[in-house]
Amino acid sequence: MDDDTAALPDRARREASLSVMHDRFDGVGTRFRDVYGLRLPRHMAVFAAFFDSLGKEGRDLADDVLGLRPDGITSYFDADGLALTGRDGLDERLESRFRCDPPEFVTIMSGDSDGLHFGLWYDDPAEPPSFVVHNYARDSAETWTGGRRSGLGEILRQIDKRDEDASLDPEMDDPAAQRRRDALRQLVEEFGDADRQACAVDGPSRWADVHRPPILGALCPALPADAGDPRGGYERSNERYQAYRAGAPEVRDWIAQAERELAVGAPAYALVLGQELHWMDAAAFRADSLRLLTGAYRALGRDALAGIAAVHHAHRGLRSVGVLTRASTPLA
C-alpha cells in the first residue's frame, strides 16, 4: 500500500464518524430548515461522515486525486458547525452560491478547476432533493447532473470519470494514481450500505425522474402538468439565447406573455424565462428575471426558492461566496 493510502480509515474509525454525524443530523437538519426552508436528506450525514473519517491526510489525498473537498452546507456538520454565521451579517443562504447558480442549487462540495462545485438540486421544498448537480462557475456556469442521488454517489461517478479518462489516454495516468483511486473507491463503497439506507428512509423525490426539456444555463425545473408550456427544447432555447444576447425587442414580448400566463395560474414559461435570464445575467433583464422567478415559485408553492432567488439577487456581486464564518470571540 502506498504511504498516502495507508492513512485511510479502518472500520472502527468509519463507524465512529457515522455515529457522530448521525447524532448531529437532527440539529443540522433543523438549522437547514430554519435557514433555507428545505429538507435536509439523511444521506448528507453519511457524506459528512465519509470526509470526517478520512482525517486531514485522507482529505488531502481525496483533494489530490479527485480535486474534491466538502464545502457549502456540509460545514454545518463540523464540530462547531451550528455556531457558524454569515460574515458581515450576510444571509447564510449565500454560502457558496455563485453568480449564476439557480435557486434550486445548494452547494455541498467543491472541485478542482474553473469554480467547479456540486450541490443538492431542490425542485420542490416539500420534497427531498431530486439529485446531485454540478456547475463550473468560472466557465460556462451551466448546471448539469449525472443523476446521482447522493454526494457519495457523485464521488463514485467522479472516480469512474477519472478511470475512463485514464483508459482513453494511459500516458496521462500511472499505476500509483490508479491505486489511489482504487483505495478511495473502496472506502466510498464501504459507506455504501449506510448511504443506501439513508436514501431509503427519505424516499426519492417525486420529481427525480420527470422529463426536463432543454433550457439555457440550467436544468429545467420539474413542473406539474397543469403549470403550462415551458417552451423548452434546443431550437427554442437557442432562439432565445440569440435574442437575449442582442437585447432584441421580442424578449420584452416573451416576458409579457409569461407574465400573462403566470397571472392565470400557468407559471411554467415564467419560470423558464426567469431561469434563463438569471443565467444570462444581462443588466437590462435582471429585474425581470427576479420578478419572473419569484412569481413562478410562489405560484407553485415553492416559497423557499423564491426567498433564495430574492436574497441572491440582492447580493450577486459578492467578491467571495465564502459566507459562513466562525464568530470571533470579543476581547476581554
Contacts in CASP RR format, 6 or more apart in sequence:
PFRMAT RR
TARGET T0000
AUTHOR 0000-0000-0000
METHOD contacts of the structure
MODEL  1
MDDDTAALPDRARREASLSVMHDRFDGVGTRFRDVYGLRLPRHMAVFAAF
FDSLGKEGRDLADDVLGLRPDGITSYFDADGLALTGRDGLDERLESRFRC
DPPEFVTIMSGDSDGLHFGLWYDDPAEPPSFVVHNYARDSAETWTGGRRS
GLGEILRQIDKRDEDASLDPEMDDPAAQRRRDALRQLVEEFGDADRQACA
VDGPSRWADVHRPPILGALCPALPADAGDPRGGYERSNERYQAYRAGAPE
VRDWIAQAERELAVGAPAYALVLGQELHWMDAAAFRADSLRLLTGAYRAL
GRDALAGIAAVHHAHRGLRSVGVLTRASTPLA
1 183 0 8 1.000
2 176 0 8 1.000
2 179 0 8 1.000
2 180 0 8 1.000
2 183 0 8 1.000
4 57 0 8 1.000
4 58 0 8 1.000
4 61 0 8 1.000
4 64 0 8 1.000
4 180 0 8 1.000
5 61 0 8 1.000
5 179 0 8 1.000
5 180 0 8 1.000
5 183 0 8 1.000
7 55 0 8 1.000
7 57 0 8 1.000
7 58 0 8 1.000
7 61 0 8 1.000
8 54 0 8 1.000
8 58 0 8 1.000
8 61 0 8 1.000
8 183 0 8 1.000
8 184 0 8 1.000
8 187 0 8 1.000
9 17 0 8 1.000
9 53 0 8 1.000
9 54 0 8 1.000
9 55 0 8 1.000
9 187 0 8 1.000
11 190 0 8 1.000
13 53 0 8 1.000
14 49 0 8 1.000
14 53 0 8 1.000
14 187 0 8 1.000
14 190 0 8 1.000
14 191 0 8 1.000
16 53 0 8 1.000
17 49 0 8 1.000
17 50 0 8 1.000
17 52 0 8 1.000
17 53 0 8 1.000
18 45 0 8 1.000
18 46 0 8 1.000
18 49 0 8 1.000
18 53 0 8 1.000
18 191 0 8 1.000
18 194 0 8 1.000
20 49 0 8 1.000
20 52 0 8 1.000
21 45 0 8 1.000
21 46 0 8 1.000
21 48 0 8 1.000
21 49 0 8 1.000
21 52 0 8 1.000
21 77 0 8 1.000
22 45 0 8 1.000
22 49 0 8 1.000
24 45 0 8 1.000
24 48 0 8 1.000
24 77 0 8 1.000
25 40 0 8 1.000
25 42 0 8 1.000
25 44 0 8 1.000
25 45 0 8 1.000
27 82 0 8 1.000
28 40 0 8 1.000
28 44 0 8 1.000
28 45 0 8 1.000
28 76 0 8 1.000
28 77 0 8 1.000
28 81 0 8 1.000
28 82 0 8 1.000
29 40 0 8 1.000
29 76 0 8 1.000
31 76 0 8 1.000
31 82 0 8 1.000
32 38 0 8 1.000
32 40 0 8 1.000
32 73 0 8 1.000
32 76 0 8 1.000
33 39 0 8 1.000
33 40 0 8 1.000
35 92 0 8 1.000
35 93 0 8 1.000
36 93 0 8 1.000
36 106 0 8 1.000
36 304 0 8 1.000
36 308 0 8 1.000
37 125 0 8 1.000
37 304 0 8 1.000
38 106 0 8 1.000
38 122 0 8 1.000
38 125 0 8 1.000
38 129 0 8 1.000
38 304 0 8 1.000
39 125 0 8 1.000
39 126 0 8 1.000
39 127 0 8 1.000
39 128 0 8 1.000
39 129 0 8 1.000
39 202 0 8 1.000
40 73 0 8 1.000
41 120 0 8 1.000
41 128 0 8 1.000
41 129 0 8 1.000
41 150 0 8 1.000
41 198 0 8 1.000
41 199 0 8 1.000
41 202 0 8 1.000
42 198 0 8 1.000
42 199 0 8 1.000
42 201 0 8 1.000
42 202 0 8 1.000
43 149 0 8 1.000
43 150 0 8 1.000
43 151 0 8 1.000
43 152 0 8 1.000
43 195 0 8 1.000
43 198 0 8 1.000
43 199 0 8 1.000
43 202 0 8 1.000
44 73 0 8 1.000
44 74 0 8 1.000
44 77 0 8 1.000
44 108 0 8 1.000
44 120 0 8 1.000
44 151 0 8 1.000
45 77 0 8 1.000
45 198 0 8 1.000
46 150 0 8 1.000
46 152 0 8 1.000
46 191 0 8 1.000
46 192 0 8 1.000
46 194 0 8 1.000
46 195 0 8 1.000
46 198 0 8 1.000
47 70 0 8 1.000
47 74 0 8 1.000
47 108 0 8 1.000
47 150 0 8 1.000
47 151 0 8 1.000
47 152 0 8 1.000
47 195 0 8 1.000
48 70 0 8 1.000
48 74 0 8 1.000
48 77 0 8 1.000
49 191 0 8 1.000
49 194 0 8 1.000
50 152 0 8 1.000
50 155 0 8 1.000
50 187 0 8 1.000
50 188 0 8 1.000
50 191 0 8 1.000
51 59 0 8 1.000
51 62 0 8 1.000
51 70 0 8 1.000
51 74 0 8 1.000
52 77 0 8 1.000
53 187 0 8 1.000
54 61 0 8 1.000
54 62 0 8 1.000
54 187 0 8 1.000
59 69 0 8 1.000
59 70 0 8 1.000
61 180 0 8 1.000
61 184 0 8 1.000
62 68 0 8 1.000
62 69 0 8 1.000
62 184 0 8 1.000
63 69 0 8 1.000
63 112 0 8 1.000
64 180 0 8 1.000
65 162 0 8 1.000
65 177 0 8 1.000
65 180 0 8 1.000
65 181 0 8 1.000
65 184 0 8 1.000
66 112 0 8 1.000
66 155 0 8 1.000
66 158 0 8 1.000
66 159 0 8 1.000
66 162 0 8 1.000
66 181 0 8 1.000
66 184 0 8 1.000
67 111 0 8 1.000
67 112 0 8 1.000
68 109 0 8 1.000
68 110 0 8 1.000
68 111 0 8 1.000
68 112 0 8 1.000
68 155 0 8 1.000
68 158 0 8 1.000
69 109 0 8 1.000
69 110 0 8 1.000
69 111 0 8 1.000
70 108 0 8 1.000
70 109 0 8 1.000
71 96 0 8 1.000
71 107 0 8 1.000
71 108 0 8 1.000
71 109 0 8 1.000
71 110 0 8 1.000
71 117 0 8 1.000
72 95 0 8 1.000
72 96 0 8 1.000
72 106 0 8 1.000
72 107 0 8 1.000
72 108 0 8 1.000
72 109 0 8 1.000
72 110 0 8 1.000
72 324 0 8 1.000
73 95 0 8 1.000
73 106 0 8 1.000
73 107 0 8 1.000
73 108 0 8 1.000
74 108 0 8 1.000
74 109 0 8 1.000
75 81 0 8 1.000
75 84 0 8 1.000
75 95 0 8 1.000
75 324 0 8 1.000
76 82 0 8 1.000
76 84 0 8 1.000
78 84 0 8 1.000
80 326 0 8 1.000
83 326 0 8 1.000
83 327 0 8 1.000
84 92 0 8 1.000
84 324 0 8 1.000
84 325 0 8 1.000
84 326 0 8 1.000
85 92 0 8 1.000
85 324 0 8 1.000
85 325 0 8 1.000
85 326 0 8 1.000
85 327 0 8 1.000
86 92 0 8 1.000
86 94 0 8 1.000
86 95 0 8 1.000
86 323 0 8 1.000
86 324 0 8 1.000
86 325 0 8 1.000
87 322 0 8 1.000
87 323 0 8 1.000
87 324 0 8 1.000
87 325 0 8 1.000
90 315 0 8 1.000
90 318 0 8 1.000
90 323 0 8 1.000
91 311 0 8 1.000
91 315 0 8 1.000
91 323 0 8 1.000
92 323 0 8 1.000
92 324 0 8 1.000
93 307 0 8 1.000
93 308 0 8 1.000
93 311 0 8 1.000
93 312 0 8 1.000
94 311 0 8 1.000
94 312 0 8 1.000
94 315 0 8 1.000
94 318 0 8 1.000
94 321 0 8 1.000
94 323 0 8 1.000
95 107 0 8 1.000
95 321 0 8 1.000
95 322 0 8 1.000
95 323 0 8 1.000
95 324 0 8 1.000
96 107 0 8 1.000
96 110 0 8 1.000
96 117 0 8 1.000
96 321 0 8 1.000
96 322 0 8 1.000
96 323 0 8 1.000
97 105 0 8 1.000
97 107 0 8 1.000
97 308 0 8 1.000
97 312 0 8 1.000
97 321 0 8 1.000
97 323 0 8 1.000
98 115 0 8 1.000
98 117 0 8 1.000
98 135 0 8 1.000
98 137 0 8 1.000
98 141 0 8 1.000
98 321 0 8 1.000
99 137 0 8 1.000
99 141 0 8 1.000
99 281 0 8 1.000
99 316 0 8 1.000
99 317 0 8 1.000
100 135 0 8 1.000
100 137 0 8 1.000
100 141 0 8 1.000
100 217 0 8 1.000
100 278 0 8 1.000
100 279 0 8 1.000
100 281 0 8 1.000
101 107 0 8 1.000
101 135 0 8 1.000
101 137 0 8 1.000
101 141 0 8 1.000
101 143 0 8 1.000
101 312 0 8 1.000
102 143 0 8 1.000
102 218 0 8 1.000
102 219 0 8 1.000
102 221 0 8 1.000
102 275 0 8 1.000
102 278 0 8 1.000
102 279 0 8 1.000
103 293 0 8 1.000
103 297 0 8 1.000
103 305 0 8 1.000
103 306 0 8 1.000
103 307 0 8 1.000
103 308 0 8 1.000
103 309 0 8 1.000
103 312 0 8 1.000
104 121 0 8 1.000
104 122 0 8 1.000
104 123 0 8 1.000
104 218 0 8 1.000
104 219 0 8 1.000
104 221 0 8 1.000
104 305 0 8 1.000
105 119 0 8 1.000
105 120 0 8 1.000
105 121 0 8 1.000
105 133 0 8 1.000
105 135 0 8 1.000
105 143 0 8 1.000
106 119 0 8 1.000
106 120 0 8 1.000
106 122 0 8 1.000
106 129 0 8 1.000
107 117 0 8 1.000
107 118 0 8 1.000
107 119 0 8 1.000
108 118 0 8 1.000
108 119 0 8 1.000
108 120 0 8 1.000
108 132 0 8 1.000
108 151 0 8 1.000
109 117 0 8 1.000
109 118 0 8 1.000
109 119 0 8 1.000
109 151 0 8 1.000
109 154 0 8 1.000
110 116 0 8 1.000
110 117 0 8 1.000
110 118 0 8 1.000
111 117 0 8 1.000
111 118 0 8 1.000
113 136 0 8 1.000
114 136 0 8 1.000
114 137 0 8 1.000
114 138 0 8 1.000
114 139 0 8 1.000
115 135 0 8 1.000
115 136 0 8 1.000
115 137 0 8 1.000
115 138 0 8 1.000
115 139 0 8 1.000
116 134 0 8 1.000
116 135 0 8 1.000
116 136 0 8 1.000
116 137 0 8 1.000
117 134 0 8 1.000
117 135 0 8 1.000
117 137 0 8 1.000
118 132 0 8 1.000
118 133 0 8 1.000
118 134 0 8 1.000
118 151 0 8 1.000
118 154 0 8 1.000
119 132 0 8 1.000
119 133 0 8 1.000
119 134 0 8 1.000
120 129 0 8 1.000
120 132 0 8 1.000
120 133 0 8 1.000
121 129 0 8 1.000
121 130 0 8 1.000
121 131 0 8 1.000
121 132 0 8 1.000
121 133 0 8 1.000
121 143 0 8 1.000
121 145 0 8 1.000
121 219 0 8 1.000
122 129 0 8 1.000
122 130 0 8 1.000
122 304 0 8 1.000
122 305 0 8 1.000
123 130 0 8 1.000
123 205 0 8 1.000
123 207 0 8 1.000
123 221 0 8 1.000
123 222 0 8 1.000
124 205 0 8 1.000
124 206 0 8 1.000
124 207 0 8 1.000
124 222 0 8 1.000
124 300 0 8 1.000
124 302 0 8 1.000
125 302 0 8 1.000
125 303 0 8 1.000
125 304 0 8 1.000
125 305 0 8 1.000
127 205 0 8 1.000
127 206 0 8 1.000
127 207 0 8 1.000
128 202 0 8 1.000
128 203 0 8 1.000
128 204 0 8 1.000
128 205 0 8 1.000
129 205 0 8 1.000
130 205 0 8 1.000
130 207 0 8 1.000
130 208 0 8 1.000
130 222 0 8 1.000
131 145 0 8 1.000
131 146 0 8 1.000
131 147 0 8 1.000
131 148 0 8 1.000
131 149 0 8 1.000
131 208 0 8 1.000
132 145 0 8 1.000
132 146 0 8 1.000
132 147 0 8 1.000
132 148 0 8 1.000
132 149 0 8 1.000
132 150 0 8 1.000
132 151 0 8 1.000
132 153 0 8 1.000
132 154 0 8 1.000
133 143 0 8 1.000
133 144 0 8 1.000
133 145 0 8 1.000
133 146 0 8 1.000
133 219 0 8 1.000
134 143 0 8 1.000
134 144 0 8 1.000
134 145 0 8 1.000
134 146 0 8 1.000
134 154 0 8 1.000
135 141 0 8 1.000
135 142 0 8 1.000
135 143 0 8 1.000
135 144 0 8 1.000
136 142 0 8 1.000
140 217 0 8 1.000
141 217 0 8 1.000
141 279 0 8 1.000
142 217 0 8 1.000
142 218 0 8 1.000
142 279 0 8 1.000
143 217 0 8 1.000
143 218 0 8 1.000
143 219 0 8 1.000
144 219 0 8 1.000
145 219 0 8 1.000
146 154 0 8 1.000
146 157 0 8 1.000
148 154 0 8 1.000
148 156 0 8 1.000
148 157 0 8 1.000
149 199 0 8 1.000
149 204 0 8 1.000
149 208 0 8 1.000
150 195 0 8 1.000
150 198 0 8 1.000
150 199 0 8 1.000
152 188 0 8 1.000
152 191 0 8 1.000
152 192 0 8 1.000
152 195 0 8 1.000
153 188 0 8 1.000
153 195 0 8 1.000
155 184 0 8 1.000
155 188 0 8 1.000
156 185 0 8 1.000
156 188 0 8 1.000
156 189 0 8 1.000
159 181 0 8 1.000
159 184 0 8 1.000
159 185 0 8 1.000
159 188 0 8 1.000
162 181 0 8 1.000
163 178 0 8 1.000
163 181 0 8 1.000
165 172 0 8 1.000
165 173 0 8 1.000
166 172 0 8 1.000
166 173 0 8 1.000
166 177 0 8 1.000
166 178 0 8 1.000
207 222 0 8 1.000
210 222 0 8 1.000
210 223 0 8 1.000
212 219 0 8 1.000
212 220 0 8 1.000
212 221 0 8 1.000
212 222 0 8 1.000
213 220 0 8 1.000
213 230 0 8 1.000
213 232 0 8 1.000
213 233 0 8 1.000
214 220 0 8 1.000
214 232 0 8 1.000
214 233 0 8 1.000
214 234 0 8 1.000
214 237 0 8 1.000
215 230 0 8 1.000
215 232 0 8 1.000
215 233 0 8 1.000
215 237 0 8 1.000
215 272 0 8 1.000
215 275 0 8 1.000
215 276 0 8 1.000
216 237 0 8 1.000
216 240 0 8 1.000
216 241 0 8 1.000
216 244 0 8 1.000
216 275 0 8 1.000
216 276 0 8 1.000
216 279 0 8 1.000
216 280 0 8 1.000
217 275 0 8 1.000
217 276 0 8 1.000
217 279 0 8 1.000
218 275 0 8 1.000
218 276 0 8 1.000
218 279 0 8 1.000
220 230 0 8 1.000
220 232 0 8 1.000
220 272 0 8 1.000
220 275 0 8 1.000
221 271 0 8 1.000
221 272 0 8 1.000
221 275 0 8 1.000
223 230 0 8 1.000
223 268 0 8 1.000
223 271 0 8 1.000
223 300 0 8 1.000
224 300 0 8 1.000
226 266 0 8 1.000
227 266 0 8 1.000
227 267 0 8 1.000
227 268 0 8 1.000
227 271 0 8 1.000
227 300 0 8 1.000
228 261 0 8 1.000
228 266 0 8 1.000
228 267 0 8 1.000
228 268 0 8 1.000
228 269 0 8 1.000
229 266 0 8 1.000
229 268 0 8 1.000
229 269 0 8 1.000
230 268 0 8 1.000
230 269 0 8 1.000
230 271 0 8 1.000
230 272 0 8 1.000
231 268 0 8 1.000
231 269 0 8 1.000
231 272 0 8 1.000
232 272 0 8 1.000
237 276 0 8 1.000
240 251 0 8 1.000
240 254 0 8 1.000
240 273 0 8 1.000
240 276 0 8 1.000
241 276 0 8 1.000
241 280 0 8 1.000
242 248 0 8 1.000
243 250 0 8 1.000
243 251 0 8 1.000
243 254 0 8 1.000
244 251 0 8 1.000
244 276 0 8 1.000
244 277 0 8 1.000
244 280 0 8 1.000
244 282 0 8 1.000
244 285 0 8 1.000
245 280 0 8 1.000
247 282 0 8 1.000
247 284 0 8 1.000
251 285 0 8 1.000
254 269 0 8 1.000
254 273 0 8 1.000
255 273 0 8 1.000
255 285 0 8 1.000
255 288 0 8 1.000
255 292 0 8 1.000
257 269 0 8 1.000
258 269 0 8 1.000
258 270 0 8 1.000
258 273 0 8 1.000
258 274 0 8 1.000
258 292 0 8 1.000
259 270 0 8 1.000
259 291 0 8 1.000
259 292 0 8 1.000
261 267 0 8 1.000
261 268 0 8 1.000
261 269 0 8 1.000
261 270 0 8 1.000
262 269 0 8 1.000
262 270 0 8 1.000
262 292 0 8 1.000
262 295 0 8 1.000
262 296 0 8 1.000
262 299 0 8 1.000
265 299 0 8 1.000
267 295 0 8 1.000
267 296 0 8 1.000
267 297 0 8 1.000
267 299 0 8 1.000
267 300 0 8 1.000
268 296 0 8 1.000
270 292 0 8 1.000
270 293 0 8 1.000
270 295 0 8 1.000
270 296 0 8 1.000
270 299 0 8 1.000
271 292 0 8 1.000
271 293 0 8 1.000
271 296 0 8 1.000
271 297 0 8 1.000
271 300 0 8 1.000
273 288 0 8 1.000
273 289 0 8 1.000
273 292 0 8 1.000
274 288 0 8 1.000
274 289 0 8 1.000
274 292 0 8 1.000
274 293 0 8 1.000
274 296 0 8 1.000
275 293 0 8 1.000
277 285 0 8 1.000
277 286 0 8 1.000
277 288 0 8 1.000
277 289 0 8 1.000
277 292 0 8 1.000
278 289 0 8 1.000
278 290 0 8 1.000
278 293 0 8 1.000
278 309 0 8 1.000
281 316 0 8 1.000
286 313 0 8 1.000
289 313 0 8 1.000
290 309 0 8 1.000
290 310 0 8 1.000
290 313 0 8 1.000
293 305 0 8 1.000
293 306 0 8 1.000
293 309 0 8 1.000
294 306 0 8 1.000
294 307 0 8 1.000
294 309 0 8 1.000
294 310 0 8 1.000
295 306 0 8 1.000
297 303 0 8 1.000
297 305 0 8 1.000
297 306 0 8 1.000
297 307 0 8 1.000
297 309 0 8 1.000
298 306 0 8 1.000
END
